[in-house]
Every structure is written in C-alpha cells, then in structure tokens.
Amino acid sequence: MSDSTPFVLILYYSRSGATADMARQIAAGVESMPGIEARLRTVPPVSTTCEAVAPEIPEEGAVYADLDDLRHCSALALGSPTRFGNMAAPLKYFLDTTSSLWMNGALIDKPACAFTSTSSLHGGQESTLLTMLIPLLHHGMVYAGIPYNETALLNTKTGGTPYGASHVAGSRSDRSVDEHERALCLAQGKRLAKLALALHAMRQEESA
C-alpha cells in the first residue's frame, strides 16, 4: 500500500466470523473504485480477568488497529456483532481510547458507515448500528448509510437496513452471507469509497 494512496479503514470485532466476512465484502466494494484502498483491522477481546493479556498480533485474520490507522484514514467502516442491541464491548473499549483524535479533530469531515451481524432477524440490528453511529457523530464524521436505490435493500428477507449493512447469522452463527446481504456490503463499500475520494480531494484543496 502506498503511503500517498487514500484508504478506507474497515475496523471490526468478530466472534464467530460473520462480521469478518462482511468486512471483507465491504473491502471488495471499496477496492472496486480506482484510486483508493481498503485496510482491514480488528480489535482484541476484553476480559474480566485482569491478568488476561491478548497477543500483540492475532494468530489469524486482520491485525489489531491503532490510533494511527484512524488518524490517517480517509473513511471508516465500523463493524460489530450485536450484544443486547449494542455494539460489542471490545469495539466500544477501543473507541473509548480515541479522545486524543477527538481533541485534535482528526476525523472531522471523513465519511463513515457501520455494519453488523445478529443471530436472529429481530436481534437488534438497527439499534446496534445506531450505537456505532453515536461516537462517529461526536468525532464530526459524515455518516453514510445505504440508500433505497440499492434494490437488494428492497428484496432482502434477512439482513440489510438503510442504517448500514447487516447479516442474519442464525442461532448457531453458521449461516453464510447471502446474495442480498453481500450485494449491500459491496454497495456500502463502494459508496463509502466514492465519498472518501470526494471529501479527501476537498480537504487537500483546503490545505493547499
């Protein structure tokens, strides 16, 4: 990845793999647009056992995010499974460490979106997306959902909301992302990339 190439940070927490799969689909949507790249990052789990320490590098999958990933990104896609209609604690814990970025206005005017996976159709998809939206607004980001001109939003019988991409993983968390859910992930990634390129160019002009 070139240091000069703008990138979309796709930051997620995944327990059973569904949210990670969605992250990869969103990344594919981002990279369908020329001139921008996707950067996949995750966060370590949190533990009630104080002595528990996560390895610095995960055994598999995306590496752990740091604040520089957020500071230098041109856009952010934030993903989490639902926990009682809320984002998962590991992602919330990471976001709680971003006050230095807030104080410096590092994320102002950068586009952002959210995505989620739930076990059941009515398991808190939209409320989970809204909980991820709140800190993004506090950072001054420009939130981008999914408009209804995406036909998969009208045809899906499982995941997919105007607030962001979603997926129904099933009671055993073993249901794969289906064609409509995948189409919405791709569309959300592509839209985020378009907005990122436009707003990145605007910021470059303002700083020139």
N, C-alpha and C positions, 0 to 999 in steps of 0.2 A: 504494500500500500504506500503510495507516495504521500509525503508529508503535506504536499500542497493540494492534494485532492480532498474535497469536502467529503465527509462521511456521515452516515446516519448511525447513531448508537442504538443498538437493539439490546436493551437491558432487561433481563427477566430472571425470575426464580421458577424452577420447575421441579416438582417432586416425583412425578410418575412418567414424565417425558412428553406429555401432550403440549404443554406450554412451550417447551423447547422446540417441538416440531413446528408449532405456529411461528415461532421466532425465525426459523429457517425459511418458512414460506414468505414471511414479510421481507426477509433479506433478499429473497429472489425477486420480489416485486421492486425493491429499491434498486437492485443492480440491473433491472431491465431498462433503467434510464441511464443514458450515457452521461459521463462527467461526474458521477457520484458513486460512492462505495458504501457497503454495509459493514459494521463492526459488531459482532456478537459478543456480549459479555453477560456474565451471571453474577450472583452474589452467594456467599457461603450461608449455610443454615445457621440458625441461632439455637442456643441450648440453655436450659435451666440449670445445667451443671456448670458451675463457674470454671472448673478445670478443663472443660472441653475446648479444644483448640482445633480449628479446621486447618488442613494443609494449605500452604500458600498458593499452590497450583492444584486445581481439581484433577482427579485421576483420569477423567474423560470429559469431553464436551468443551464448552466455551471457558475461557479463563475468567477470573474474577475482575470485576470493574474497579477502577479507582477514580478519584475525583477529576484527574486529568482527562479521562475519557469523556466525562460530561462537559468539562470546560472547553474542550476543543471540538466537540461535535457540532454539526450543522443542523441536526434534528435528533429527536429522541423518540423511540418506540418503547413503551414500558409494559411489561407483561408479568402476570401473576395468576396462579390458580386462586380460587376463592376460599376464604376462611370465614365462614358465617357471614357472607355478604361483604367481606372486606378483603383488601389485599393481604397476602401472606406476610407474617412478621419479618422474615429476612429482608424482603424488599423494603418494607417500612423502616426497618433499622438502618439500612443503607441510606435511604432518603433523609433520615434524621441527621445524617452526618454532613449534609450539604449546605449548612448555614453559611460557610465561607463563600460559596458560589453565589448564594442569595445576597450577601452583603456587597459583593462586587458586581452584581447584576450580570453574571456571566451567561445566563440562559435567556435573558430578555430578548424577545422577538424571534426566538428559534421555534420552529413548529414541532409539535409533539402529538403522539397518539397513545392509546392503550389497548391491550388485548388480554383476554382471559380464557380459562378453561374451567368447566364445572362438571360435577358428576351427573347432575340432573338438569333438565331443561329449565326449570324454575329455581335453580340453586343459587341465585344471587349474581347472575352475570352482569346485569346493568349496574347494580349498586357497587359491585367490585370495581368496574370501570370508573364509576364516579369517584370512588375513594382515591384512585390513582390520579384522577384529574385534579383534585384539590391542590396537592403540593406543586403540580406543574403550573397552575394559575398563580400561586404565590411567587413562583420564580419568574413570572412575567412571560411565560411561553405562550405560543399561539396554538390552541388546541384544534386538531383536525380529526373529525370523526369520519364516518362513511356516508356519503350522500346516496339518496334513493335512486340515482341514475345507474347505480350498480344493481343489475337485475337479480343477482344472487341474493340480495337483501330481501327481495320480494318473494323469492322462490324457496328459500331455505326452510326446512322443517325442524332444524336443530339450532345450531349456533348462528350468530350474525345479528348485530344491532347497529343502529346509527351512531351509537356512542363509541363503537370500536369493534374489531373482530372478536368473535368468541367461538367456543367449541364445546360440545357436549361429549365428555369422555366416557360416560356410562358408570354404573355403580362399581365396576371393577377397574375403572380407569384404563380400559383396554380398547376402547373404540377409537379407530383411526380418524384423522381429519378427513371429512368427506369433500366431495367436489365443490359444493357451495361454500363451505367454510374455507376451503383452500383458495377459491376464487376471491373471497373477501379479504383474506390475508394478503394475497398478491396485489389486489386493488389498493388496500390501505398502504402497503409499502410503496407502491408506485406513486400514489398521491402525496405521501409524505416526502418522497424524493423530489417531486416537482416543486413543492412548496419550499423545500430546503434550498434548492438551487436558486429559486427566485429571491428568497429572503437573504441568502448568502451574498448574492450579487448586490442587493440593496445595501447590506452592511459594508461591503467592500467599497461601494461608491461613497458612502457617508464618511468612511475613514480615510478616503484618498485626499 
